[in-house]
Amino acid sequence: MARRIAGPVPGGELGFRFGEPLDADGDGQADIAAGARFKLEQGILQNGSAFVWSGASGAQIRSWDGVWPDALFGHWVMPIPDLGGDGLADIVVAAPTARIEGSVRGLLLAVSPVTGARFWQRSGSQTGNFGWDLALAGDHDDDGRSDLFVGAPSGDAGRVHLLSGRDGTVLRTYAPRQDVGSFGWYVSRLDDLDGDGRPDLAVGAPLEEDVHGACLGGVHVLSSASGEEIHHWKGESRLGGFGEVVAAIGPLDGDGKGEIVVASPRTNDHTRTLPGEVRVFAGGSGEEIRHWSGSQPGELFGRMVAAAGDLDGDGIEDLAIGAPWHRRQEGDRVGRVEFRSGRSGTLLAELFGDEADCWFGWHICRAADPDGLGRPALLISSIRHPVGGQAGAGVLDLYVLRGGRERRIREP
């Protein structure tokens, strides 16, 4: 089983954003896909690459290089269930700053890890940064393929698009009641909150302004079927980044509806003199039911939040929260991930990075237990981790979690 994936591109920052591993080669094991959105070409960091590695052996299955200068190809790499009809997972790669027809539109590319075949390519509107964030959306058009929520947050009016997994066509577009810049910075699939049989959508807008022009950030919860707004929350701290990250978690308040986690990792301003914050809002009532703060000024607490499974055995899903700029000594930004009980909110455990300036906890997602015992597992990136003496290559580490304690799985 793959235990640590080392970034193959110096300075590439492997693992900026990636999705849950799925079986791409048919061996019954979940395979790991991620990107290095920077790649040195003629002395300039540009283009980027995407990769898929075997979950069984750690061997690279396939890679793709971006061909669009400065496109951040590999910024997001999303495994998606079977687009090609062969029963195997496929891959969607985002290049949100790709220049198309002379302007920064962004694009998505859907490809097969087995054959390398391209299923479709879709670009966004002018200056939209299409593909800045992605989430699996479920099958909205009933064609047997998973569709995608795609954020395009740039410009005065950010948007989120629902794309067909089959061919990349836009099925519908979501917008807030009033135009909001940065709407679509982060997107997350939610439970069906409005009872229409479709999963709903949370959208982060960390640069949303209030009526006085203060940049407080906001989060919009929308019906995926109608586009109607279900909830709307605003931040409290100027330039705190409220809504920079949003995540779904299972029910905590007993109403049977999942909850929404919202992070403000950049509190308070560009000096980052205060810890970040993470809040949990009830999916049904919209009320705040949890609130945590980081342990250290400027650690980017909440830069990533993920449902971690039931770690303490109480029947309620727990959370993993990344703080990739956490310092163990002055300036080292080793990073940490903490685990919080969904039931009580108490701290269950912590993990720390293993190299100075490695930014451990930049991105976190669920993974399959490599031992097949059904235990919760997480894939965690350290995007600045050195590899072979090369700074900033990045690594991905797989952890199996049990009873609130962690065991790193590594190759001998």
C-alpha positions in Angstrom: 0.0 0.0 0.0 1.2 3.6 -0.7 2.2 5.1 2.6 3.9 8.3 1.6 3.8 9.9 -1.9 6.7 12.2 -2.5 6.3 15.1 -4.9 8.2 14.5 -8.2 8.4 18.2 -9.1 10.9 20.5 -7.3 8.9 23.5 -6.1 5.7 21.9 -7.4 3.8 22.0 -4.1 2.2 18.6 -4.4 -1.3 18.3 -3.0 -2.7 21.8 -3.1 -6.3 20.5 -3.5 -7.2 16.8 -4.2 -10.2 14.5 -3.8 -10.9 11.2 -2.1 -8.9 8.3 -3.5 -10.8 5.9 -5.8 -9.9 2.7 -7.6 -8.6 3.8 -11.0 -6.7 0.6 -12.1 -9.2 -2.1 -11.1 -7.2 -3.8 -8.4 -9.7 -3.2 -5.7 -7.5 -0.6 -3.9 -8.2 3.1 -3.8 -5.6 5.0 -5.8 -4.2 8.5 -5.0 -4.5 11.4 -7.4 -3.0 14.9 -6.9 -1.2 17.7 -8.7 1.9 19.8 -8.6 0.5 23.1 -9.9 4.0 24.6 -10.5 6.6 23.1 -12.8 9.9 24.7 -13.8 10.0 25.3 -17.5 12.9 27.3 -19.0 13.6 28.8 -15.6 10.0 29.9 -14.9 7.5 28.2 -12.6 4.5 27.6 -14.8 2.2 25.0 -16.4 1.9 22.3 -13.7 1.3 18.5 -13.7 -1.2 15.9 -12.4 -0.5 12.4 -11.3 -2.2 9.1 -10.2 -0.4 6.6 -8.0 -1.3 3.0 -7.2 -2.8 2.7 -3.7 -1.4 -0.9 -3.6 2.2 -0.3 -4.6 2.8 3.5 -4.7 3.9 3.2 -8.3 2.9 6.0 -10.6 0.0 4.9 -12.9 0.0 8.0 -15.2 0.9 11.7 -15.3 -0.2 14.7 -17.4 1.7 17.9 -18.0 -0.2 21.2 -18.5 0.4 22.9 -21.8 -1.1 26.3 -20.9 1.6 28.7 -19.5 1.0 29.9 -15.9 -2.3 27.9 -15.8 -1.8 26.2 -12.4 -2.6 22.9 -14.1 -3.1 20.4 -11.2 -4.3 23.1 -8.7 -7.2 20.7 -8.2 -7.2 17.0 -9.1 -10.5 15.2 -8.5 -11.1 11.5 -8.8 -14.6 10.9 -10.1 -16.5 7.7 -10.4 -16.4 6.0 -13.9 -16.9 8.5 -16.7 -15.8 6.1 -19.5 -18.0 3.1 -18.8 -15.2 0.7 -17.8 -16.2 0.5 -14.1 -13.0 2.5 -13.0 -12.6 5.9 -11.6 -11.4 8.7 -13.8 -9.8 12.1 -13.1 -10.8 15.8 -13.5 -7.9 18.2 -13.5 -8.4 22.0 -13.0 -6.2 24.8 -14.4 -8.0 27.9 -13.0 -5.6 30.5 -14.5 -5.4 29.0 -18.0 -5.5 31.6 -20.7 -8.1 30.8 -23.3 -8.7 33.1 -26.3 -6.4 35.7 -24.7 -8.0 35.9 -21.2 -7.7 34.1 -17.9 -10.8 31.8 -18.1 -9.6 28.6 -16.4 -10.5 25.1 -17.6 -11.2 21.6 -16.6 -9.9 18.4 -18.2 -11.5 15.0 -17.7 -9.2 12.1 -18.5 -8.8 8.3 -18.0 -5.9 7.1 -15.8 -5.9 3.8 -17.5 -5.7 4.8 -21.2 -4.9 8.5 -20.9 -7.9 9.3 -23.1 -9.5 12.7 -22.8 -13.2 12.6 -22.3 -13.9 16.3 -22.4 -12.5 19.8 -21.8 -14.4 22.8 -20.6 -13.3 26.4 -20.2 -15.1 29.2 -18.2 -16.0 32.8 -18.9 -13.5 35.6 -19.1 -11.6 36.3 -15.9 -13.6 33.8 -14.0 -10.9 31.5 -12.7 -13.1 28.5 -13.6 -12.1 25.5 -11.6 -10.7 27.3 -8.6 -12.6 24.8 -6.5 -14.4 21.5 -7.2 -16.8 19.1 -5.4 -18.5 16.0 -6.5 -22.2 16.8 -6.8 -24.0 13.5 -7.3 -26.0 12.6 -10.4 -28.3 15.6 -11.1 -29.2 14.7 -14.7 -29.9 11.0 -14.0 -27.5 9.8 -16.7 -25.6 7.4 -14.4 -22.6 9.7 -14.0 -21.5 11.9 -11.1 -21.7 15.6 -11.9 -19.5 18.4 -10.5 -19.9 21.7 -8.6 -17.3 24.1 -10.1 -16.3 27.4 -8.5 -15.4 30.4 -10.7 -14.9 33.1 -8.0 -13.1 35.9 -9.8 -14.5 39.2 -11.1 -17.2 41.3 -9.5 -19.7 38.5 -9.7 -18.5 35.0 -8.8 -20.5 32.0 -9.9 -20.7 28.2 -9.3 -21.5 25.9 -12.2 -23.0 22.4 -12.1 -21.3 20.4 -14.8 -22.3 17.1 -16.4 -19.8 14.4 -15.5 -20.5 12.7 -18.8 -19.5 15.6 -21.2 -18.7 18.7 -19.2 -21.7 20.7 -20.3 -23.1 23.3 -17.9 -26.4 22.0 -16.4 -27.1 25.1 -14.3 -25.4 28.1 -12.8 -25.7 29.3 -9.2 -25.4 32.9 -8.1 -26.2 34.8 -4.8 -29.2 37.1 -4.5 -26.8 40.0 -5.1 -23.6 39.8 -7.0 -20.7 38.9 -4.7 -17.0 38.9 -5.6 -15.2 35.7 -4.6 -18.5 33.7 -4.6 -17.3 30.2 -5.5 -13.9 30.3 -3.8 -14.9 27.1 -2.1 -17.7 24.7 -2.7 -19.0 21.8 -0.8 -21.8 19.2 -1.4 -24.2 19.0 1.5 -27.0 16.7 2.5 -30.5 17.3 1.1 -31.5 20.1 3.4 -34.7 21.2 1.6 -36.2 17.8 1.1 -36.3 17.8 -2.8 -34.3 14.6 -3.1 -31.1 16.4 -4.3 -27.9 17.1 -2.4 -27.5 20.8 -1.7 -24.6 23.2 -2.0 -22.5 25.4 0.3 -20.5 28.2 -1.3 -17.8 30.3 0.3 -17.2 33.9 -0.6 -14.3 35.1 1.7 -14.1 38.6 0.2 -17.8 39.3 0.5 -18.4 42.9 1.8 -21.1 44.2 4.1 -23.2 47.3 3.4 -20.3 49.6 4.6 -17.7 48.0 2.3 -16.0 46.0 5.0 -14.6 42.7 3.8 -16.1 40.2 6.3 -16.7 37.2 4.0 -19.8 35.1 3.7 -21.2 31.6 3.1 -24.3 30.8 1.0 -26.2 27.5 1.3 -28.3 27.0 -1.8 -30.8 24.4 -3.1 -29.0 22.6 -5.9 -32.3 22.0 -7.7 -33.8 25.5 -7.5 -30.8 27.7 -6.7 -32.8 29.3 -3.9 -30.9 30.4 -0.8 -31.5 28.3 2.3 -29.0 30.0 4.7 -26.6 32.9 4.5 -23.9 33.6 7.1 -21.5 36.5 7.3 -18.2 36.8 9.0 -17.4 39.1 11.9 -13.8 40.0 11.4 -12.5 42.2 8.6 -10.2 40.2 6.2 -10.7 37.1 8.4 -11.4 34.9 5.4 -14.8 33.7 6.6 -15.9 31.2 4.0 -12.4 30.5 2.6 -13.1 26.9 3.5 -16.6 25.2 3.9 -17.2 21.5 4.6 -20.0 19.1 5.3 -20.2 16.9 8.3 -22.8 14.5 9.6 -25.7 15.4 11.9 -24.7 16.7 15.4 -27.9 18.3 16.8 -30.3 15.4 16.5 -32.5 16.6 13.6 -31.1 14.1 11.1 -29.7 16.8 8.8 -26.0 17.3 8.2 -24.2 20.4 9.4 -21.9 23.0 7.7 -18.4 23.8 8.9 -17.1 27.3 8.0 -13.5 28.4 8.5 -11.9 31.9 8.9 -8.3 30.9 8.7 -6.8 34.4 8.2 -8.2 36.2 11.2 -7.6 39.2 11.7 -5.9 41.0 8.8 -2.8 40.6 6.7 -0.6 40.7 9.8 -2.3 37.5 11.0 -1.9 38.5 14.6 -4.8 36.3 15.8 -5.5 32.5 15.4 -8.0 31.4 12.8 -11.5 30.2 13.7 -13.8 27.4 12.8 -17.6 27.4 13.3 -20.2 24.7 12.8 -23.7 25.7 11.7 -26.8 23.5 11.9 -28.0 22.5 8.4 -31.6 22.6 9.5 -31.9 25.7 11.7 -28.8 27.6 10.6 -27.8 28.2 14.2 -24.2 28.2 15.3 -23.5 25.0 17.3 -19.7 24.9 17.6 -16.9 27.5 17.6 -13.2 26.8 17.9 -10.1 29.0 17.7 -6.6 28.1 16.8 -3.8 27.8 19.4 -1.3 30.2 17.9 -1.4 33.5 16.1 -1.1 33.3 12.4 -1.2 29.4 12.1 -4.0 29.5 9.5 -6.2 27.4 11.7 -9.0 26.1 9.5 -7.1 26.3 6.3 -8.6 22.9 5.7 -11.4 21.1 7.5 -12.6 17.6 6.8 -15.0 15.0 8.2 -12.7 12.4 9.8 -15.1 9.6 10.7 -16.0 8.5 14.2 -12.7 8.5 16.0 -13.9 8.3 19.6 -16.5 5.6 19.1 -19.5 7.6 20.2 -21.5 7.2 17.0 -21.0 10.8 15.9 -18.7 12.0 13.1 -15.6 13.9 14.2 -13.5 16.6 12.5 -10.0 17.1 11.3 -8.8 20.8 11.2 -5.5 21.8 9.6 -3.3 24.7 10.7 -0.4 24.5 8.2 1.5 27.5 9.5 1.7 26.3 13.1 5.2 26.8 14.5 7.0 24.5 17.0 9.8 27.0 17.1 10.3 30.5 15.7 9.5 30.6 12.0 9.4 26.9 11.2 5.8 26.6 10.0 5.8 22.8 10.5 2.0 22.6 10.6 -0.4 20.6 12.6 -3.8 18.9 12.3 -6.1 18.6 15.3 -9.1 16.3 15.8 -12.2 17.5 17.4 -15.2 15.5 18.8 -18.3 16.2 16.9 -20.4 15.4 19.9 -18.7 17.4 22.6 -16.2 19.6 20.6 -13.3 18.5 22.8 -9.8 18.0 21.4 -9.2 14.3 20.8 -5.6 14.4 19.4 -3.1 16.3 17.3 -0.6 15.5 14.6 2.4 17.6 13.6 4.5 17.9 10.4 8.0 16.3 10.4 10.0 19.0 8.6 10.5 22.7 9.2 8.4 24.9 6.7 6.6 21.8 5.3 3.0 23.3 5.9 1.5 20.0 7.1 -2.3 20.1 7.0 -2.7 22.3 3.9 -5.2 19.9 2.5 -7.0 16.9 4.1 -9.5 14.4 2.7 -11.0 11.0 3.6 -9.3 7.9 2.3 -10.0 4.2 2.4 -8.4 2.2 5.2 -5.4 0.5 3.5 -5.7 -2.5 5.9 -9.3 -3.1 4.9 -10.5 -3.1 8.6 -13.0 -0.3 8.1 -11.1 2.3 10.3 -11.2 6.0 9.4 -8.2 7.1 7.3 -7.1 10.5 6.0 -4.8 11.7 3.3 -2.9 14.8 4.4 -0.6 17.1 2.3 2.5 19.0 3.3 2.8 21.1 0.2 6.2 22.7 1.0 7.9 19.5 2.3 11.4 19.0 0.8 12.0 15.8 -1.3 15.5 14.7 -2.1 17.0 18.0 -1.0 14.6 19.9 -3.2 12.5 22.5 -1.4 8.8 22.8 -1.9 8.2 19.5 -3.7 5.5 18.4 -1.2 4.4 15.1 0.1 1.1 13.2 0.7 0.8 11.1 3.9 -1.8 8.5 4.6 -3.0 8.0 8.2 -5.2 5.4 9.8 -7.0 6.7 12.8 -8.4 4.7 15.7 -9.7 5.7 19.1 -8.5 9.3 18.7 -5.0 8.1 18.2 -3.0 8.1 15.0 -0.7 5.7 13.2 1.2 6.8 10.2 1.4 4.2 7.5 4.7 4.3 5.7 6.8 2.1 3.4 9.6 0.4 5.2 
